[in-house]
Amino acid sequence: MDYQVQQRDVEFLLDDVFDVQSAWQQIEAFADLTPDVVEAIVAEGGRVASEVMAPLNQSGDAEGCQWQDGQVTTPNGFASAFSELAQGGWLGLSGNPQFGGQGMPKSLGCLVEEMFWSANSSLYLYGTLTVGACLCIDAHGSHEQKRQYLPKLYSGQWTGAMALTESHAGTDLGIMRTKAEVQSDGSYAITGQKIFITSGEHDMAENIVHLTLARLPDAPLGSKGISLFIVPKFLPNADGSLGQRNGWSSGSLEHKMGIKGSATSVINYDGAKGFLLGEENQGLAAMFTMMNYERLSVGLQGLGAAQLAYQHSASYARERVQGRAPTGPENPEAVADSILVHPDVRRMLLTQRAYAEGCRALGFYVGMQLDLAKYADDAQAQRIGELLTPVVKAFLTDRGLECAVLGQQVLGGHGYVKEWGMEQIVRDARIGQIYEGANGIQAIDLVGRKVVRDGGQTLKELIDEIIATDVDDEFAPSLRDVCKRLTTVTESVVDRSKQDPNLPGAVSVDFLDFVGLTLCAWMWARMASCAPQDEFGAAKRATARYFYARLLPQTLGLERSIGAEADAVMSLPAAAF
Ligand SMILES: Cc1cc2nc3c(=O)[nH]c(=O)nc-3n(C[C@H](O)[C@H](O)[C@H](O)COP(=O)(O)OP(=O)(O)OC[C@H]3O[C@@H](n4cnc5c(N)ncnc54)[C@H](O)[C@@H]3O)c2cc1C
C-alpha cells in the first residue's frame, strides 16, 4: 500500500507553528541541532517509511507470522526491512548518546514515528518495543546493564519486549503470579506464563530482551510486590557475544484481527535466568517508564492510521465518479461527477484530515513537553506531559479508528473488500484502543490520578496557557469559550468526585474526549493563525474552520453527559446484565 509522507506539513509544524529552532536553542542538549540536520532526518525517515516499510504492509498482513515448535517466522521481507530500519539508527534516535543513541528530541521522534506507523504498523511494533525497553534500561539499569544492553538494542542487533500480561491479570497487574527466586549468583529464576507478548519471539534479531514483571516469594501483596527483570533469550557473555540459551520459549502465537505481521506470543518461563532491573518490589513504577513511552507511541499509531486512511480515501474520492452535484452537473461531459461534489463525502474526508493534522500537532506538543522535562528540568512541562500521556494514547487511537472507518466508508463496497487495503487499516488500527492499557483505563488515569488528585491544578495551568495564546480573532472567541466550559466541567468533576467514588469512572471517557477536542481546537487555532497566504495556508484555514464548525461542538454534548450523576450507569443491578 502506498504511503506519502506529509513533508510540507511537518516543515510547517517545525518552522511556523512551534518555531523549534528558537525552542531547541534554549536547550543545551539540542543547541547544535541545525535546520539542515532536522530536514535530513525527516526526509530520510520518510524514505524508509515509504520505500522500505510501506511496500511490505499488505503482504505482511496476508502472510502473517508462523509458529512451529517454538520458532516464529515473520513475513517475507520483514527481517531485511527491520535491519534497514535499525541500521539507519532509527531505534536510537532519541537514545542516550553515551551508549550509542543519537540524543535527538522526542518531539522530532514523534514526527518520524508517525511515518513508521502509517507505513507498516506491524513492522514498526518490533521497533517501538525496542525503543521503550531502551528507555527503561537507561532510566533504571546499572551502568553495567546499560553498557551490556543499550548499544545492541539501539542498533537493532537485539530487540526488546515487555512481558506483563498473564491470562488472569491484564489491567490488574497486582494479581500476577509469575515468580522470581533469587539464586546464589545474584540472578533470579523466573517461572510462570505470560500471554499477548508483542515481539516476544521472532526471527529478526539475534537476541530478544524481555523486560518481565514477576513476584518475589516474600513480596507484599498487590502492585507494591512486583519486581522487574531483564530476561534475555540468550545470556550475554561479558564481551557481548551470545552465550547459553535461556529457559523461556514461545508456547504459541495469538490469532488476531489485525497487525498480523506482528508476532504476539504466549511465553513460558521455566526457571529462566533474570537480572533485577532497578529495586526489588519497585518493578511496576520502573515499568511505567516503558509504558508511558509506549502509550505516547501507540497514540501515534492511531494518528498514523488516520493519516493513511485519509490519503487513500482522498485519492479514491478524486477518481470515483457517482451521481451529480446537488447544484447541477459539474462535469456534464462525463457520465457522472466525482464523489467529491457530495457534501457528505467532504464531511468524511475533512473529519479525517482535521483529526490527522490536529493530532499531529498535538503529538508534537506533548513530545516537546517531554523534551523540556528531560533536558531543561522544566517541572511544569513534566506535569503537563504526564497529564497528557493518557489523552494522547486514547484520543489519538479512538480518532484513528474513527478515521479508518470513515476512510472505508468513502470507498463504499471497495472499502470492505481486501484489494484496496482499507479494511486492513481498520483491523490494524483497532488494537490501539485496547493494548498498552485499554482506553477506558487511560480515561480513569486522566480523571482520577491526573485531575482529581491535584484538584484540577495542572489542567488549569494548561488551560491558562491556551487562553494566553495569541490566535486570530476568527478562532479566539470559540477557543476561550471551550476553555471556560472545560474549566467549569473540571471543577464540577473534582467536586462531585469527593461525594461519589463512582463519579470519576462514570464520566472519564467523556471527560478525556472533551480535553482532546479542546487541545485539538488549540492546535487548529495556532495552525490557522500562522498559515501562509498560499494554497497550503488556505487549506489549513478551511480545515480549521471545519474543525470549529463541525467537530468542536461535540463538547456541548459531552458537557451535558458529564453533568449526569454516576447513578445513570450504576443504578441497574449487576444481576440484570
Ligand atoms: C495484540 C496484543 C498485543 C499485546 N501486547 C502486549 C505486550 O507486548 N505485553 C504485555 O504485557 N501485554 C500485551 N498485551 C496485553 C494488553 O495490554 C491487555 O490486553 C490490556 O492491557 C487489557 O487487559 P486484559 O485484556 O486483561 O483486559 P481486562 O483487564 O480484563 O479488561 C477488560 C475490560 O474491563 C475494563 N476494566 C478492567 N479493569 C478496570 C478498572 N479497574 N476500571 C475500569 N475498567 C476496567 C477494561 O478497560 C476493559 O475494557 C497485548 C494485547 C494484545 C491483544
Ligand as a Chemical Component Dictionary entry (heavy atoms), coordinates in Angstrom:
data_LIG
# 
_chem_comp.id                   LIG 
_chem_comp.type                 NON-POLYMER 
_chem_comp.pdbx_formal_charge   0 
_chem_comp.three_letter_code    LIG 
# 
loop_
_chem_comp_atom.comp_id 
_chem_comp_atom.atom_id 
_chem_comp_atom.alt_atom_id 
_chem_comp_atom.type_symbol 
_chem_comp_atom.charge 
_chem_comp_atom.model_Cartn_x 
_chem_comp_atom.model_Cartn_y 
_chem_comp_atom.model_Cartn_z 
_chem_comp_atom.pdbx_ordinal 
LIG C1  C1  C 0 -2.269  -7.794 20.109 1  
LIG C2  C2  C 0 -1.945  -7.564 21.546 2  
LIG C3  C3  C 0 -0.657  -7.228 21.912 3  
LIG C4  C4  C 0 -0.330  -7.048 23.260 4  
LIG N1  N1  N 0 0.980   -6.803 23.610 5  
LIG C5  C5  C 0 1.328   -6.876 24.923 6  
LIG C6  C6  C 0 2.689   -6.862 25.311 7  
LIG O1  O1  O 0 3.610   -6.705 24.494 8  
LIG N2  N2  N 0 2.987   -7.036 26.628 9  
LIG C7  C7  C 0 2.027   -7.206 27.571 10 
LIG O2  O2  O 0 2.359   -7.377 28.731 11 
LIG N3  N3  N 0 0.702   -7.184 27.231 12 
LIG C8  C8  C 0 0.343   -7.039 25.940 13 
LIG N4  N4  N 0 -0.983  -7.068 25.580 14 
LIG C9  C9  C 0 -1.998  -7.135 26.619 15 
LIG C10 C10 C 0 -2.810  -5.840 26.720 16 
LIG O3  O3  O 0 -2.008  -4.795 27.230 17 
LIG C11 C11 C 0 -4.052  -6.143 27.578 18 
LIG O4  O4  O 0 -4.891  -6.968 26.794 19 
LIG C12 C12 C 0 -4.780  -4.896 28.012 20 
LIG O5  O5  O 0 -4.000  -4.152 28.902 21 
LIG C13 C13 C 0 -6.117  -5.207 28.679 22 
LIG O6  O6  O 0 -6.000  -6.251 29.612 23 
LIG P1  P1  P 0 -6.999  -7.507 29.537 24 
LIG O7  O7  O 0 -7.013  -7.985 28.133 25 
LIG O8  O8  O 0 -6.652  -8.473 30.597 26 
LIG O9  O9  O 0 -8.420  -6.888 29.846 27 
LIG P2  P2  P 0 -9.069  -6.693 31.298 28 
LIG O10 O10 O 0 -8.081  -6.097 32.230 29 
LIG O11 O11 O 0 -9.740  -7.947 31.699 30 
LIG O12 O12 O 0 -10.169 -5.591 30.971 31 
LIG C14 C14 C 0 -11.426 -5.895 30.340 32 
LIG C15 C15 C 0 -12.271 -4.623 30.275 33 
LIG O13 O13 O 0 -12.548 -4.182 31.604 34 
LIG C16 C16 C 0 -12.094 -2.845 31.789 35 
LIG N5  N5  N 0 -11.502 -2.724 33.131 36 
LIG C17 C17 C 0 -10.651 -3.583 33.736 37 
LIG N6  N6  N 0 -10.291 -3.123 34.944 38 
LIG C18 C18 C 0 -10.909 -1.947 35.113 39 
LIG C19 C19 C 0 -10.911 -0.960 36.129 40 
LIG N7  N7  N 0 -10.172 -1.088 37.230 41 
LIG N8  N8  N 0 -11.662 0.148  35.942 42 
LIG C20 C20 C 0 -12.388 0.299  34.823 43 
LIG N9  N9  N 0 -12.428 -0.578 33.828 44 
LIG C21 C21 C 0 -11.692 -1.687 33.955 45 
LIG C22 C22 C 0 -11.055 -2.590 30.713 46 
LIG O14 O14 O 0 -10.994 -1.229 30.341 47 
LIG C23 C23 C 0 -11.551 -3.464 29.578 48 
LIG O15 O15 O 0 -12.479 -2.746 28.805 49 
LIG C24 C24 C 0 -1.338  -7.177 24.238 50 
LIG C25 C25 C 0 -2.646  -7.492 23.857 51 
LIG C26 C26 C 0 -2.949  -7.705 22.543 52 
LIG C27 C27 C 0 -4.351  -8.080 22.178 53 
# 
loop_
_chem_comp_bond.comp_id 
_chem_comp_bond.atom_id_1 
_chem_comp_bond.atom_id_2 
_chem_comp_bond.value_order 
_chem_comp_bond.pdbx_ordinal 
LIG C1  C2  SING 1  
LIG C2  C3  SING 2  
LIG C2  C26 DOUB 3  
LIG C3  C4  DOUB 4  
LIG C4  N1  SING 5  
LIG C4  C24 SING 6  
LIG N1  C5  DOUB 7  
LIG C5  C6  SING 8  
LIG C5  C8  SING 9  
LIG C6  O1  DOUB 10 
LIG C6  N2  SING 11 
LIG N2  C7  SING 12 
LIG C7  O2  DOUB 13 
LIG C7  N3  SING 14 
LIG N3  C8  DOUB 15 
LIG C8  N4  SING 16 
LIG N4  C9  SING 17 
LIG N4  C24 SING 18 
LIG C9  C10 SING 19 
LIG C10 O3  SING 20 
LIG C10 C11 SING 21 
LIG C11 O4  SING 22 
LIG C11 C12 SING 23 
LIG C12 O5  SING 24 
LIG C12 C13 SING 25 
LIG C13 O6  SING 26 
LIG O6  P1  SING 27 
LIG P1  O7  DOUB 28 
LIG P1  O8  SING 29 
LIG P1  O9  SING 30 
LIG O9  P2  SING 31 
LIG P2  O10 DOUB 32 
LIG P2  O11 SING 33 
LIG P2  O12 SING 34 
LIG O12 C14 SING 35 
LIG C14 C15 SING 36 
LIG C15 O13 SING 37 
LIG C15 C23 SING 38 
LIG O13 C16 SING 39 
LIG C16 N5  SING 40 
LIG C16 C22 SING 41 
LIG N5  C17 SING 42 
LIG N5  C21 SING 43 
LIG C17 N6  DOUB 44 
LIG N6  C18 SING 45 
LIG C18 C19 SING 46 
LIG C18 C21 DOUB 47 
LIG C19 N7  SING 48 
LIG C19 N8  DOUB 49 
LIG N8  C20 SING 50 
LIG C20 N9  DOUB 51 
LIG N9  C21 SING 52 
LIG C22 O14 SING 53 
LIG C22 C23 SING 54 
LIG C23 O15 SING 55 
LIG C24 C25 DOUB 56 
LIG C25 C26 SING 57 
LIG C26 C27 SING 58 
# 
